[in-house]
Amino acid sequence: MKLHILFFIISINFCLNASADQSFLENAASINSTSENEPQETAHSDKANNWQARAQEVLMSALSLTGIQYKYGGKTPETGFDCSGFVRYVFSQATNLTLPPTARAIAQIGKTVKKEELQPGDLVFFNTLKSAFSHVGIYMGDNKFIHAPSSGKTVRVESMKDGYWAKRFNGAQRLDKEVEKSAANAN
C-alpha cells in the first residue's frame, strides 16, 4: 500500500515538473519510513486511514485510464467506457467492490455527502440527460473530478466549477463502508 502512495507522490512530482527531485524523493521516503514507526491509532482513525488509502488507489486507477474513448455501454478499457462503466471498472480494480450498472443505481448506495465535504474518492453525480443522477464521476479534490464524459470524448479530468457541470451537480456519495465490507469479504 505504501508503495502505491509513494508511486503516486512520485508520479505527481513528474507531472508537475518539480525542480527539486532529490529533496522531494528524500522527503517522500522519510514520510514513508516515519509512518511505519508510528503507534497504533484508534479503530476509527484506522478506518479513516484505510478509506484514504483505498481512495488513493481509486484515483490512481482512474488516472491510469485517462484518454480511453467514451463508448455507450462500455465497461472495459478495450471497449471504451460510459460514465457508470468507468466508475464500476475503477472501483472493481482498486477496491474489489462491484457497483450497480447505472449512475442512478450507484447513487442509491453509500453515504450522502455535502458538496463542501467532498473528499477524494467520493462519487459525484450530475443531471446530464434531463434526469437526476444520470451521470457519475470520481471526485479528485480541488473541485476536480474524473469521468467518461460523452460520445466522441475520452476519460478526462474536469472542473466542477465549469458552468456546465456546476449547473448540473446533483449530489455525492461516499462508499467508505461499502469498500470496507468488500475488503473484509475478500480476506
Buried (B, 14 or more C-beta within 10 A) or exposed (E): EEEBBBEBBBEEBEEEEEEEEEEBBEEBEEEBEEEEEEEEEEEEEEBBEBBBBBBBBBBBBBBBBEEBBBBEEBBEBEEBBBBBBBBBBBBBBBBEBEBEBBBBEBBEBBEEBEEEEBBBBBBBBBBBEEEBBBBBBBBBEEBBBBBBBEEEEBBBBBEBEEEEBEEBBBBBBBBBEBBBEBBEEEE
